[in-house]
Amino acid sequence: MNKEEYQELRSLITLVTRTREDYQDLRKNLDNRIGRKADGTPTKTAEGRALRPKDLEELCSLSDETRKQEEAAEAYLGRLVERMPIYPWLAEQRGVSTVAIGHICGAFDIYKADTVSKMWQYAGLNPGMVKGWVMEEDPKTKKKTKVRTNTMIRGDRRTAGFLSPFNGNLRTALIGVMAPCIVKSGLRWVPCTQETYDSLPEDMRDVRDKKIDGKMCKDTLCAMEINSPHVQRYIDKKRQYVHSQQPIPHSAKKELWCTTSKGHRNNAAIRYMVKLFVADLYNAWRPLHGLSVRAPYNEEKLGHTYSKSRAA
């Protein structure tokens, strides 16, 4: 696939991905208005809506038709992303759905992303400071253009008065949608003996209700089983934060990782997992188009390394 074919396919994938999201938004908005869940059952607030049965039936039919369009768009998206050279690699990753692949292939331009740092920045995974962009009006033509300033802003946050330094839809797709799916598909809780349970670290054991031989058993001793390198990174990073005496970068409260909340450590570990996922993606994707691969800035210029955390 040459560059022109790639760019044409990438634009088409972006179009279909957004179209599928439009259909999904229409369906969700309609279901919310009529008090209907995704599976078709009524919500608790549905009783307060004064809709005649016939009218409700018509509205449900509209929602069902929108769902069919959504599914058709997703099926078409699946056929499109299969034409991308990186698709086989992405399809092998646990928890990465067709929609996530659509966001990844449509948003990232692997020809522009000559360093993984650029991909991290575009995905909103760079907590460092970057030069902010603003829209300025040309006094002669009265047209507004993007202008880069010398004012430094956070690379992973929106700052008032400046354009967003990252692609918000992409970050939501990676952090908010794909990452939880990777974690859910990459680990499971399996029943274990008391001896095994006692020998495990606290974060790898739990008491859960489990179905055994077709019967639901309450308070079953369970052990965490990890079958994904991405999830292993996530678990390892969470453990590291629990014992870390390092200050949290850019923290207004000057907190340490070991003293901050569990939720903060969990979200940070999720971002770390996604960041290394993108690094692996960069290393796998660029050579498929005959493009060179460079080490991250922290490795190349500062001597830091992520290699110990990456999967082989």
C-alpha positions as CSV (number, residue, x, y, z in Angstrom):
1,M,0.0,0.0,0.0
2,N,1.5,3.3,-1.1
3,K,1.1,6.6,0.8
4,E,-1.7,7.9,-1.4
5,E,-3.8,4.7,-1.0
6,Y,-3.1,4.8,2.7
7,Q,-4.3,8.4,3.1
8,E,-7.4,7.7,1.0
9,L,-8.3,4.6,3.1
10,R,-7.5,6.5,6.4
11,S,-9.9,9.3,5.4
12,L,-12.7,6.8,4.6
13,I,-12.2,5.0,7.9
14,T,-12.5,8.3,9.7
15,L,-15.7,9.1,7.9
16,V,-17.3,5.7,8.6
17,T,-16.1,5.7,12.3
18,R,-17.8,9.1,12.8
19,T,-20.9,8.0,11.0
20,R,-21.2,5.0,13.2
21,E,-20.9,7.2,16.2
22,D,-23.6,9.5,14.9
23,Y,-26.0,6.6,14.6
24,Q,-25.1,5.4,18.1
25,D,-25.7,8.9,19.5
26,L,-29.1,9.1,17.8
27,R,-30.1,5.7,19.2
28,K,-28.9,6.5,22.7
29,N,-30.6,9.9,22.7
30,L,-33.9,8.4,21.6
31,D,-33.7,5.6,24.1
32,N,-33.1,8.0,26.9
33,R,-36.1,10.1,25.9
34,I,-38.5,7.2,25.9
35,G,-37.0,5.5,28.9
36,R,-35.5,2.5,27.2
37,K,-32.3,0.5,27.9
38,A,-29.9,-0.7,25.2
39,D,-31.3,-4.2,25.5
40,G,-34.9,-2.9,24.9
41,T,-36.1,-3.1,28.5
42,P,-37.7,0.0,30.1
43,T,-35.7,2.1,32.6
44,K,-36.9,3.0,36.1
45,T,-37.9,6.5,34.8
46,A,-40.0,5.1,31.9
47,E,-43.2,5.0,34.1
48,G,-43.1,8.8,34.3
49,R,-43.4,9.3,30.6
50,A,-47.0,9.6,29.4
51,L,-46.7,7.7,26.1
52,R,-49.5,5.7,24.6
53,P,-48.5,2.1,23.8
54,K,-48.9,2.7,20.1
55,D,-46.7,5.8,20.1
56,L,-44.1,4.0,22.3
57,E,-44.1,1.1,19.8
58,E,-43.4,3.6,16.9
59,L,-40.6,5.2,18.8
60,C,-39.0,1.9,19.7
61,S,-39.2,0.9,16.0
62,L,-37.3,4.1,15.1
63,S,-34.6,3.2,17.7
64,D,-34.4,-0.3,16.3
65,E,-33.9,1.0,12.8
66,T,-31.2,3.3,14.0
67,R,-29.4,0.4,15.7
68,K,-29.5,-1.5,12.3
69,Q,-27.8,1.5,10.6
70,E,-25.3,1.6,13.4
71,E,-24.5,-2.1,13.0
72,A,-24.3,-1.8,9.3
73,A,-21.8,1.1,9.6
74,E,-19.7,-1.0,12.1
75,A,-19.7,-4.0,9.7
76,Y,-18.5,-1.7,6.9
77,L,-15.9,-0.3,9.2
78,G,-14.7,-3.8,9.9
79,R,-14.2,-4.5,6.2
80,L,-12.3,-1.2,5.8
81,V,-9.8,-1.7,8.6
82,E,-9.0,-5.2,7.4
83,R,-7.3,-3.5,4.5
84,M,-4.9,-1.6,6.7
85,P,-1.4,-3.2,7.0
86,I,-1.5,-2.9,10.8
87,Y,-4.8,-4.7,11.2
88,P,-3.4,-8.2,11.9
89,W,-1.3,-6.8,14.7
90,L,-4.3,-4.8,16.2
91,A,-6.6,-7.8,15.8
92,E,-4.3,-9.9,18.0
93,Q,-4.5,-7.5,20.9
94,R,-7.0,-8.6,23.6
95,G,-9.8,-6.1,24.2
96,V,-9.2,-4.0,21.0
97,S,-12.5,-3.9,19.2
98,T,-13.3,-3.0,15.6
99,V,-14.5,0.4,16.6
100,A,-11.2,1.0,18.6
101,I,-9.2,0.0,15.5
102,G,-11.3,2.4,13.5
103,H,-10.4,5.3,15.8
104,I,-6.7,4.3,15.8
105,C,-6.3,3.9,12.1
106,G,-8.4,7.0,11.3
107,A,-6.9,9.4,13.8
108,F,-3.2,8.5,13.7
109,D,-1.2,9.4,10.5
110,I,1.7,7.0,10.7
111,Y,3.6,9.0,8.0
112,K,3.5,12.2,10.2
113,A,4.2,10.3,13.4
114,D,7.9,9.9,12.8
115,T,8.4,9.6,16.6
116,V,6.2,7.9,19.2
117,S,6.2,11.1,21.2
118,K,4.1,12.7,18.5
119,M,1.6,9.9,18.8
120,W,1.5,10.3,22.6
121,Q,1.0,14.1,22.3
122,Y,-1.8,13.7,19.7
123,A,-3.6,11.1,21.9
124,G,-3.4,13.3,25.0
125,L,-0.8,11.1,26.8
126,N,1.9,13.7,27.3
127,P,1.6,15.4,30.7
128,G,4.5,17.7,29.9
129,M,4.4,21.3,28.8
130,V,4.0,22.2,25.1
131,K,3.6,25.4,23.2
132,G,0.0,26.4,22.9
133,W,-1.9,27.1,19.6
134,V,-4.5,29.9,19.2
135,M,-6.8,31.1,16.4
136,E,-5.9,34.5,15.2
137,E,-7.7,36.7,12.6
138,D,-5.8,38.1,9.7
139,P,-6.5,41.9,9.7
140,K,-6.5,42.0,5.9
141,T,-8.4,38.9,4.9
142,K,-10.4,38.6,8.1
143,K,-9.8,34.8,8.0
144,K,-8.8,33.0,11.1
145,T,-5.7,30.7,11.1
146,K,-3.9,28.6,13.7
147,V,-0.9,30.3,15.2
148,R,1.6,28.7,17.5
149,T,2.5,30.8,20.5
150,N,5.5,30.7,22.9
151,T,3.1,30.2,25.9
152,M,3.6,26.8,27.5
153,I,0.5,24.7,28.4
154,R,-0.1,21.2,29.6
155,G,0.0,18.7,26.8
156,D,-2.7,16.5,28.2
157,R,-5.2,19.2,29.3
158,R,-7.3,21.8,27.7
159,T,-6.3,25.4,28.6
160,A,-8.7,28.3,28.4
161,G,-7.9,30.6,25.4
162,F,-5.9,27.9,23.6
163,L,-6.9,25.2,21.1
164,S,-6.9,21.6,22.5
165,P,-3.3,20.2,22.2
166,F,-4.7,16.7,21.5
167,N,-7.4,14.8,19.8
168,G,-10.2,14.5,22.4
169,N,-12.1,11.8,20.5
170,L,-9.0,9.7,20.2
171,R,-8.1,10.0,23.9
172,T,-11.7,9.0,24.9
173,A,-11.5,6.0,22.5
174,L,-8.2,4.9,24.0
175,I,-8.5,5.7,27.7
176,G,-12.3,5.7,28.2
177,V,-13.3,2.8,25.9
178,M,-10.4,0.6,24.8
179,A,-8.4,0.5,28.1
180,P,-11.2,-0.9,30.3
181,C,-11.9,-3.5,27.6
182,I,-8.2,-4.5,27.6
183,V,-8.2,-4.9,31.4
184,K,-11.5,-6.9,31.4
185,S,-10.4,-9.2,28.7
186,G,-6.9,-9.6,29.9
187,L,-7.6,-10.9,33.4
188,R,-10.1,-13.2,35.1
189,W,-10.8,-14.5,38.5
190,V,-10.5,-18.3,38.9
191,P,-11.4,-20.4,42.0
192,C,-8.4,-21.6,44.0
193,T,-7.5,-23.5,47.2
194,Q,-7.1,-21.9,50.6
195,E,-3.3,-22.5,50.4
196,T,-3.0,-20.8,47.0
197,Y,-5.2,-17.9,48.2
198,D,-3.0,-17.3,51.3
199,S,0.2,-17.3,49.2
200,L,-1.0,-14.6,46.8
201,P,-0.4,-10.8,47.1
202,E,-3.5,-9.0,48.4
203,D,-4.3,-7.4,45.0
204,M,-4.3,-10.8,43.3
205,R,-6.8,-12.5,45.5
206,D,-10.5,-11.9,46.2
207,V,-13.6,-13.5,47.5
208,R,-16.3,-13.6,44.8
209,D,-19.5,-15.3,43.8
210,K,-18.6,-17.8,41.0
211,K,-20.5,-20.3,39.0
212,I,-19.0,-23.7,39.4
213,D,-20.4,-26.7,37.5
214,G,-23.4,-24.7,36.6
215,K,-24.2,-23.7,40.2
216,M,-23.6,-20.2,41.7
217,C,-21.3,-20.5,44.7
218,K,-21.1,-17.5,47.1
219,D,-17.9,-16.3,48.8
220,T,-15.6,-18.4,46.6
221,L,-11.8,-17.9,47.1
222,C,-10.4,-16.6,43.8
223,A,-7.0,-15.9,42.3
224,M,-6.3,-13.3,39.6
225,E,-5.2,-14.8,36.3
226,I,-3.5,-12.4,33.8
227,N,-3.3,-13.4,30.2
228,S,-2.3,-10.1,28.5
229,P,1.1,-8.3,28.5
230,H,-0.8,-5.0,28.6
231,V,-2.7,-5.9,31.7
232,Q,0.5,-7.1,33.3
233,R,2.0,-3.7,32.8
234,Y,-1.1,-2.1,34.3
235,I,-0.9,-4.3,37.4
236,D,2.8,-3.8,37.8
237,K,2.5,-0.1,37.6
238,K,-0.3,0.0,40.2
239,R,1.9,-1.9,42.6
240,Q,4.8,0.4,42.0
241,Y,2.7,3.5,42.8
242,V,1.5,2.0,46.1
243,H,5.1,1.9,47.4
244,S,6.5,4.9,45.5
245,Q,7.8,7.8,47.5
246,Q,8.1,9.9,44.4
247,P,6.0,13.2,44.2
248,I,3.2,13.2,41.6
249,P,4.3,15.5,38.7
250,H,2.4,18.7,38.4
251,S,0.5,18.0,41.5
252,A,-0.9,21.2,43.1
253,K,-1.2,19.4,46.5
254,K,2.4,18.1,46.3
255,E,1.2,14.6,46.9
256,L,3.3,11.4,46.8
257,W,2.1,8.4,44.7
258,C,1.9,6.3,47.9
259,T,-0.4,8.8,49.6
260,T,-2.8,9.7,46.8
261,S,-6.1,7.9,46.3
262,K,-6.5,4.4,44.8
263,G,-8.5,6.0,42.0
264,H,-5.7,8.4,41.1
265,R,-3.2,5.5,41.1
266,N,-5.5,3.4,39.0
267,N,-6.1,6.1,36.4
268,A,-2.4,6.8,36.2
269,A,-1.6,3.0,35.7
270,I,-4.3,2.9,32.9
271,R,-2.7,5.8,31.1
272,Y,0.7,4.2,31.5
273,M,-0.6,1.0,30.0
274,V,-2.1,2.8,27.0
275,K,1.0,4.8,26.5
276,L,3.1,1.7,26.2
277,F,0.4,0.2,23.9
278,V,0.8,3.1,21.6
279,A,4.6,2.7,21.7
280,D,4.2,-1.0,20.7
281,L,1.8,0.2,18.0
282,Y,4.3,2.7,16.6
283,N,7.1,0.1,16.5
284,A,4.9,-2.4,14.7
285,W,3.2,0.0,12.3
286,R,6.0,2.2,10.9
287,P,8.1,-0.7,9.4
288,L,5.0,-2.0,7.5
289,H,5.1,1.2,5.4
290,G,8.8,1.1,5.0
291,L,9.3,3.9,7.5
292,S,12.1,4.2,10.1
293,V,11.5,3.8,13.9
294,R,13.0,6.1,16.5
295,A,13.3,5.6,20.3
296,P,11.1,7.8,22.5
297,Y,12.5,11.2,23.4
298,N,13.1,10.1,27.0
299,E,15.2,7.2,25.8
300,E,17.0,8.9,22.9
301,K,17.8,12.3,24.6
302,L,17.4,11.8,28.3
303,G,18.6,8.2,28.7
304,H,15.4,6.9,30.3
305,T,14.0,3.6,29.2
306,Y,10.6,1.8,29.0
307,S,12.1,-1.4,27.6
308,K,11.8,-3.3,30.9
309,S,8.1,-2.6,31.0
310,R,7.4,-3.7,27.4
311,A,6.4,-7.1,26.3
312,A,8.9,-9.0,24.3
